[in-house]
Amino acid sequence: MTIALRKLALLEKNLEEREEQSRLEGYVSSPIDTDLKEKISKLMEKVKMV
């Protein structure tokens, strides 16, 4: 489970960095899929509970 949590955290961090980079480049809307981001957050919560 530790590996899964670590991988999900790295993925979430990567998505946040990509969002920040797109804002700095002048994009108004986020290029990151919000559904994917929500799924990752939910999976992290489930892994933490176990």
N, C-alpha and C positions, 0 to 999 in steps of 0.2 A: 504494500500500500504506500510505503514511503516513496517508492520510485514513481508511482502513478501521481501522487500529490506533487512531487517535484516537477514532473513533466508538465502537468497542468499549470503549475505556477509559472514555469518558463514560457509556456504558450501564452498565458494571460499577459505576462510582462511584454512579450514580443508584440502582441496585438496593441497594447497601450502605447508602446514606442512607435509603432506604425501610425497610430492615430495622431500622436503628437507631431510626428514628422509631416503628416499630411496637412495639419493645421499650420505648421510653419511654412509650408510650401504654398499656402493660400487657398486650400480647398475649403469650401463652405460646408459640404456634407462629408460625413465619415465614409471612407472607402471600405471599412470593416463591416462585415455582416453582423448585425445586431443579434440575430438569432444564434449564430455561432458563439458570440461572446456570452450570451445568456446561458447556453448549454454548458460552456466551460465553467461558468460560475456555479451552476447547479451541481455539476459533477464534483467540483472541489468541495462543496458543502457535504455531499453524500460521502465522499472519501474521508473527510474529517470526522464524520459521525461514527464511522465503523472502527 
